[in-house]
């Protein structure tokens, strides 16, 4: 009984680590795709979106992974967690 609980706990921990790692790696998006990234971010953020020029400057300073994170986001809170 005790060994089953331990096994479940270890399995749960292992699965949790895998899920966290899977959520933090995004398909890299090159800086040349900033127009698409900014358009997507503006669509998701709606009225909360900063100016186009501000988002473009931020996009160009971001990493490929951060741009991928934005492209994978479908909610405002998800974008806020990128970068």
N, C-alpha and C positions, 0 to 999 in steps of 0.2 A: 504494500500500500504506500509506504513512504517512498520507495524507489520510483513508483509510478508518478507521484507528485513531483519528485525531483526531475524526472525525465520530461514531464510536461513543462516544467519551469524552464529547463535548458532549451527545449525545443521552441518555446515561446520567445525566449530571449534571442535565439538565433534568427528566427523569422523576423522579429522586430528590427534587428540590425540590418538584415537584408532589405527590408522595406525602406528604412531610412536611407540607406545607401542608394537605392533605386530612385528615390525621390530627389536626390540632390545632384544627380547627373543628367544633364539635358543635352539634346542634340546641339552641337556647337553651331552658332550662326555667325558668319563673318561680318566684318564691319561694312562690307559692300552691300549688305542687306538692310542697312539701317532704315531706309525708307519703308520697308515692309514692317520692321519692328516698331517703328514710331506709329505707323498707321494702325497696327494691331493694338498697341498700348492705348492709343487715343480712343479706339472703339471700346475697349474694356473699361477704361477709366471714365469715359463719358465727360460729364461736366467737371469732374475732378482733375482732368488732364491738364498739365502745364502747357505752356505755349509750344508750338511745333519746333521753334528754333532751340528752345531749352531742352526738349526731349531729344532732338537730333544731336546736340552737343553731348548730352549724357550718354547717348547710345554709342557715339564714337569713342568715348572714354572707357566704356564698359568692356568686359572680357567676352569672348565668344560664348562661354558658358552662361554668363549673365543674360546675354541677348537671347540665348536658347530658352532660358528660364522664362523670360518675358513672353516669348512666342508660345510657350506651353501653358501660360496662364489664361484662365478663363474668368477670373474674379479679381476685383480690386485688391483684396487682401493677399492674393498670391503674388501679384506684381510687387507689392510692398515688401515681400520677403526676398525678392531677387536682388542680388548684389549686396 
